[in-house]
Amino acid sequence: MAVLLKLSELAVGASATIREFPKTGPAFVRLREMGLLAGTPVTLVRTAPMGDPIEIKLRGYHLTLRKSEAEHVLVESAS
């Protein structure tokens, strides 16, 4: 069985696939509208110097998220 980890725990440069996503809250509705859906491949591009926010690449564009938002998204590592 695949190991799931939080999007906020992904290493810089690592790729993963989104597996689970919260289904409540206005912030999460907004994130889903921007393409953060189950089955979507993502790559962690970089983190800010203090570790927050993080920048991910998905669906051909870059998206910046707060770590507090990324902690609720579970991903399966591509490696």
Secondary structure, 3 states (H helix, E strand, C coil): CCCEEEHHHCCCCCEEEEEECCCCCHHHHHHHHCCCCCCCEEEEEEECCCCCCEEEEECCEEEEECHHHHCCCEEEECC
